[in-house]
């Protein structure tokens, strides 16, 4: 997906592109939501390093899960924010 198209795309369109392995679409999702995901992670983590790691994990999980997400039902923001919580090993 062309970066200009990414900027003008809806979240569900970007999700479809990410599911197909589109790095530009993933970068746009990251740019749109990273501040909010990091903020949510900061509320949950003990320190900024923990928040950074949690936010990184959320976006990595999103990249890996995108092909399996129901693009008709999933809301990107909801998925990311729900995932920005402590992960237990």
TIVO-2410 file (N, C-alpha, C; in nm, 3 decimals):
# residues 89
REC num residu      c1      c2      c3 atome chaine
REC   1      X   0.086  -0.118   0.000     N      A
REC   1      X   0.000   0.000   0.000    CA      A
REC   1      X   0.090   0.123   0.000     C      A
REC   2      X   0.063   0.211  -0.087     N      A
REC   2      X   0.136   0.337  -0.095    CA      A
REC   2      X   0.114   0.416   0.034     C      A
REC   3      X   0.219   0.481   0.082     N      A
REC   3      X   0.210   0.555   0.208    CA      A
REC   3      X   0.103   0.665   0.202     C      A
REC   4      X   0.084   0.727   0.088     N      A
REC   4      X  -0.021   0.829   0.074    CA      A
REC   4      X  -0.158   0.765   0.091     C      A
REC   5      X  -0.175   0.646   0.036     N      A
REC   5      X  -0.302   0.574   0.055    CA      A
REC   5      X  -0.321   0.538   0.202     C      A
REC   6      X  -0.213   0.503   0.269     N      A
REC   6      X  -0.221   0.469   0.411    CA      A
REC   6      X  -0.276   0.584   0.493     C      A
REC   7      X  -0.226   0.703   0.466     N      A
REC   7      X  -0.268   0.820   0.542    CA      A
REC   7      X  -0.417   0.847   0.529     C      A
REC   8      X  -0.474   0.809   0.414     N      A
REC   8      X  -0.614   0.836   0.387    CA      A
REC   8      X  -0.703   0.713   0.407     C      A
REC   9      X  -0.646   0.605   0.458     N      A
REC   9      X  -0.721   0.480   0.473    CA      A
REC   9      X  -0.789   0.470   0.608     C      A
REC  10      X  -0.900   0.400   0.608     N      A
REC  10      X  -0.969   0.368   0.734    CA      A
REC  10      X  -0.892   0.256   0.804     C      A
REC  11      X  -0.916   0.244   0.933     N      A
REC  11      X  -0.846   0.142   1.011    CA      A
REC  11      X  -0.872   0.001   0.958     C      A
REC  12      X  -0.996  -0.028   0.917     N      A
REC  12      X  -1.026  -0.162   0.867    CA      A
REC  12      X  -0.953  -0.191   0.737     C      A
REC  13      X  -0.933  -0.089   0.654     N      A
REC  13      X  -0.856  -0.107   0.531    CA      A
REC  13      X  -0.711  -0.135   0.564     C      A
REC  14      X  -0.660  -0.064   0.662     N      A
REC  14      X  -0.522  -0.087   0.704    CA      A
REC  14      X  -0.506  -0.226   0.764     C      A
REC  15      X  -0.603  -0.270   0.842     N      A
REC  15      X  -0.598  -0.404   0.899    CA      A
REC  15      X  -0.590  -0.508   0.788     C      A
REC  16      X  -0.668  -0.493   0.684     N      A
REC  16      X  -0.664  -0.586   0.571    CA      A
REC  16      X  -0.525  -0.587   0.507     C      A
REC  17      X  -0.468  -0.469   0.491     N      A
REC  17      X  -0.335  -0.460   0.431    CA      A
REC  17      X  -0.228  -0.521   0.522     C      A
REC  18      X  -0.238  -0.496   0.653     N      A
REC  18      X  -0.143  -0.555   0.748    CA      A
REC  18      X  -0.155  -0.706   0.744     C      A
REC  19      X  -0.276  -0.757   0.736     N      A
REC  19      X  -0.298  -0.901   0.730    CA      A
REC  19      X  -0.229  -0.965   0.610     C      A
REC  20      X  -0.208  -0.885   0.507     N      A
REC  20      X  -0.139  -0.933   0.387    CA      A
REC  20      X   0.011  -0.904   0.392     C      A
REC  21      X   0.059  -0.853   0.506     N      A
REC  21      X   0.202  -0.830   0.524    CA      A
REC  21      X   0.252  -0.694   0.480     C      A
REC  22      X   0.163  -0.597   0.469     N      A
REC  22      X   0.200  -0.464   0.422    CA      A
REC  22      X   0.265  -0.383   0.535     C      A
REC  23      X   0.393  -0.355   0.521     N      A
REC  23      X   0.469  -0.283   0.623    CA      A
REC  23      X   0.428  -0.136   0.633     C      A
REC  24      X   0.393  -0.074   0.521     N      A
REC  24      X   0.350   0.066   0.524    CA      A
REC  24      X   0.219   0.080   0.602     C      A
REC  25      X   0.127  -0.013   0.583     N      A
REC  25      X   0.001  -0.011   0.655    CA      A
REC  25      X   0.025  -0.031   0.805     C      A
REC  26      X   0.116  -0.122   0.839     N      A
REC  26      X   0.150  -0.143   0.980    CA      A
REC  26      X   0.210  -0.016   1.039     C      A
REC  27      X   0.298   0.049   0.965     N      A
REC  27      X   0.359   0.174   1.013    CA      A
REC  27      X   0.253   0.280   1.038     C      A
REC  28      X   0.152   0.286   0.953     N      A
REC  28      X   0.044   0.384   0.972    CA      A
REC  28      X  -0.038   0.350   1.097     C      A
REC  29      X  -0.069   0.222   1.116     N      A
REC  29      X  -0.139   0.181   1.239    CA      A
REC  29      X  -0.056   0.221   1.361     C      A
REC  30      X   0.074   0.193   1.355     N      A
REC  30      X   0.162   0.227   1.466    CA      A
REC  30      X   0.160   0.378   1.492     C      A
REC  31      X   0.175   0.457   1.386     N      A
REC  31      X   0.176   0.603   1.402    CA      A
REC  31      X   0.044   0.655   1.461     C      A
REC  32      X  -0.066   0.594   1.421     N      A
REC  32      X  -0.196   0.639   1.471    CA      A
REC  32      X  -0.217   0.604   1.619     C      A
REC  33      X  -0.170   0.487   1.659     N      A
REC  33      X  -0.211   0.435   1.789    CA      A
REC  33      X  -0.101   0.422   1.893     C      A
REC  34      X   0.025   0.434   1.856     N      A
REC  34      X   0.134   0.414   1.953    CA      A
REC  34      X   0.123   0.506   2.075     C      A
REC  35      X   0.094   0.635   2.059     N      A
REC  35      X   0.085   0.720   2.178    CA      A
REC  35      X  -0.023   0.673   2.276     C      A
REC  36      X  -0.134   0.626   2.223     N      A
REC  36      X  -0.244   0.580   2.308    CA      A
REC  36      X  -0.212   0.446   2.373     C      A
REC  37      X  -0.152   0.356   2.295     N      A
REC  37      X  -0.114   0.225   2.350    CA      A
REC  37      X  -0.007   0.243   2.457     C      A
REC  38      X   0.090   0.329   2.430     N      A
REC  38      X   0.194   0.353   2.530    CA      A
REC  38      X   0.134   0.417   2.656     C      A
REC  39      X   0.041   0.508   2.638     N      A
REC  39      X  -0.026   0.570   2.753    CA      A
REC  39      X  -0.101   0.468   2.836     C      A
REC  40      X  -0.172   0.379   2.769     N      A
REC  40      X  -0.244   0.272   2.841    CA      A
REC  40      X  -0.144   0.180   2.911     C      A
REC  41      X  -0.037   0.145   2.842     N      A
REC  41      X   0.066   0.059   2.901    CA      A
REC  41      X   0.131   0.128   3.021     C      A
REC  42      X   0.150   0.259   3.011     N      A
REC  42      X   0.209   0.335   3.121    CA      A
REC  42      X   0.121   0.330   3.246     C      A
REC  43      X  -0.009   0.326   3.226     N      A
REC  43      X  -0.101   0.315   3.338    CA      A
REC  43      X  -0.090   0.179   3.406     C      A
REC  44      X  -0.051   0.077   3.330     N      A
REC  44      X  -0.047  -0.060   3.380    CA      A
REC  44      X   0.091  -0.101   3.431     C      A
REC  45      X   0.197  -0.043   3.374     N      A
REC  45      X   0.333  -0.087   3.405    CA      A
REC  45      X   0.391  -0.011   3.524     C      A
REC  46      X   0.490  -0.071   3.585     N      A
REC  46      X   0.555  -0.011   3.702    CA      A
REC  46      X   0.646   0.105   3.664     C      A
REC  47      X   0.702   0.102   3.543     N      A
REC  47      X   0.795   0.207   3.501    CA      A
REC  47      X   0.791   0.223   3.350     C      A
REC  48      X   0.864   0.321   3.299     N      A
REC  48      X   0.859   0.349   3.155    CA      A
REC  48      X   0.919   0.236   3.073     C      A
REC  49      X   1.019   0.166   3.126     N      A
REC  49      X   1.076   0.053   3.053    CA      A
REC  49      X   0.972  -0.058   3.039     C      A
REC  50      X   0.898  -0.082   3.144     N      A
REC  50      X   0.792  -0.182   3.137    CA      A
REC  50      X   0.682  -0.142   3.042     C      A
REC  51      X   0.648  -0.013   3.040     N      A
REC  51      X   0.546   0.037   2.948    CA      A
REC  51      X   0.593   0.023   2.804     C      A
REC  52      X   0.718   0.056   2.779     N      A
REC  52      X   0.773   0.043   2.644    CA      A
REC  52      X   0.767  -0.103   2.599     C      A
REC  53      X   0.808  -0.194   2.686     N      A
REC  53      X   0.808  -0.336   2.652    CA      A
REC  53      X   0.666  -0.386   2.626     C      A
REC  54      X   0.571  -0.341   2.708     N      A
REC  54      X   0.433  -0.381   2.690    CA      A
REC  54      X   0.378  -0.329   2.557     C      A
REC  55      X   0.405  -0.204   2.526     N      A
REC  55      X   0.357  -0.146   2.399    CA      A
REC  55      X   0.422  -0.217   2.280     C      A
REC  56      X   0.550  -0.245   2.289     N      A
REC  56      X   0.619  -0.318   2.182    CA      A
REC  56      X   0.555  -0.455   2.161     C      A
REC  57      X   0.525  -0.521   2.270     N      A
REC  57      X   0.463  -0.653   2.264    CA      A
REC  57      X   0.324  -0.646   2.200     C      A
REC  58      X   0.248  -0.543   2.232     N      A
REC  58      X   0.114  -0.526   2.174    CA      A
REC  58      X   0.124  -0.515   2.022     C      A
REC  59      X   0.215  -0.433   1.972     N      A
REC  59      X   0.226  -0.415   1.827    CA      A
REC  59      X   0.284  -0.538   1.759     C      A
REC  60      X   0.373  -0.608   1.824     N      A
REC  60      X   0.425  -0.733   1.769    CA      A
REC  60      X   0.313  -0.837   1.761     C      A
REC  61      X   0.234  -0.847   1.867     N      A
REC  61      X   0.120  -0.939   1.865    CA      A
REC  61      X   0.021  -0.901   1.756     C      A
REC  62      X  -0.003  -0.771   1.738     N      A
REC  62      X  -0.094  -0.727   1.633    CA      A
REC  62      X  -0.044  -0.771   1.496     C      A
REC  63      X   0.085  -0.751   1.470     N      A
REC  63      X   0.143  -0.792   1.341    CA      A
REC  63      X   0.122  -0.941   1.319     C      A
REC  64      X   0.147  -1.019   1.423     N      A
REC  64      X   0.135  -1.165   1.412    CA      A
REC  64      X  -0.010  -1.211   1.401     C      A
REC  65      X  -0.101  -1.144   1.471     N      A
REC  65      X  -0.241  -1.186   1.474    CA      A
REC  65      X  -0.324  -1.131   1.358     C      A
REC  66      X  -0.280  -1.027   1.292     N      A
REC  66      X  -0.360  -0.960   1.188    CA      A
REC  66      X  -0.418  -1.056   1.084     C      A
REC  67      X  -0.341  -1.154   1.035     N      A
REC  67      X  -0.401  -1.244   0.935    CA      A
REC  67      X  -0.519  -1.327   0.989     C      A
REC  68      X  -0.525  -1.345   1.119     N      A
REC  68      X  -0.631  -1.426   1.178    CA      A
REC  68      X  -0.749  -1.344   1.233     C      A
REC  69      X  -0.735  -1.213   1.234     N      A
REC  69      X  -0.843  -1.128   1.286    CA      A
REC  69      X  -0.957  -1.120   1.186     C      A
REC  70      X  -1.078  -1.117   1.236     N      A
REC  70      X  -1.197  -1.103   1.153    CA      A
REC  70      X  -1.209  -0.956   1.113     C      A
REC  71      X  -1.171  -0.927   0.990     N      A
REC  71      X  -1.166  -0.789   0.944    CA      A
REC  71      X  -1.303  -0.723   0.938     C      A
REC  72      X  -1.408  -0.802   0.936     N      A
REC  72      X  -1.543  -0.747   0.934    CA      A
REC  72      X  -1.590  -0.709   1.075     C      A
REC  73      X  -1.530  -0.771   1.176     N      A
REC  73      X  -1.577  -0.750   1.313    CA      A
REC  73      X  -1.477  -0.681   1.404     C      A
REC  74      X  -1.349  -0.695   1.377     N      A
REC  74      X  -1.247  -0.640   1.467    CA      A
REC  74      X  -1.233  -0.490   1.448     C      A
REC  75      X  -1.219  -0.422   1.559     N      A
REC  75      X  -1.189  -0.280   1.559    CA      A
REC  75      X  -1.044  -0.267   1.603     C      A
REC  76      X  -0.962  -0.208   1.519     N      A
REC  76      X  -0.818  -0.201   1.546    CA      A
REC  76      X  -0.790  -0.134   1.681     C      A
REC  77      X  -0.851  -0.020   1.704     N      A
REC  77      X  -0.826   0.052   1.829    CA      A
REC  77      X  -0.865  -0.032   1.950     C      A
REC  78      X  -0.982  -0.094   1.945     N      A
REC  78      X  -1.027  -0.177   2.057    CA      A
REC  78      X  -0.931  -0.292   2.081     C      A
REC  79      X  -0.887  -0.356   1.974     N      A
REC  79      X  -0.794  -0.470   1.988    CA      A
REC  79      X  -0.664  -0.424   2.052     C      A
REC  80      X  -0.608  -0.315   2.003     N      A
REC  80      X  -0.481  -0.266   2.056    CA      A
REC  80      X  -0.494  -0.224   2.202     C      A
REC  81      X  -0.598  -0.150   2.235     N      A
REC  81      X  -0.613  -0.101   2.372    CA      A
REC  81      X  -0.641  -0.215   2.470     C      A
REC  82      X  -0.719  -0.313   2.428     N      A
REC  82      X  -0.745  -0.428   2.514    CA      A
REC  82      X  -0.618  -0.509   2.537     C      A
REC  83      X  -0.531  -0.508   2.440     N      A
REC  83      X  -0.406  -0.584   2.450    CA      A
REC  83      X  -0.300  -0.512   2.533     C      A
REC  84      X  -0.318  -0.384   2.557     N      A
REC  84      X  -0.220  -0.305   2.631    CA      A
REC  84      X  -0.242  -0.321   2.781     C      A
REC  85      X  -0.217  -0.440   2.825     N      A
REC  85      X  -0.229  -0.474   2.967    CA      A
REC  85      X  -0.113  -0.567   3.001     C      A
REC  86      X  -0.085  -0.588   3.125     N      A
REC  86      X   0.026  -0.674   3.161    CA      A
REC  86      X   0.013  -0.814   3.100     C      A
REC  87      X   0.121  -0.860   3.040     N      A
REC  87      X   0.125  -0.995   2.983    CA      A
REC  87      X   0.199  -1.083   3.082     C      A
REC  88      X   0.138  -1.191   3.116     N      A
REC  88      X   0.204  -1.284   3.207    CA      A
REC  88      X   0.262  -1.399   3.127     C      A
REC  89      X   0.378  -1.444   3.171     N      A
REC  89      X   0.445  -1.552   3.099    CA      A
REC  89      X   0.401  -1.687   3.152     C      A
***
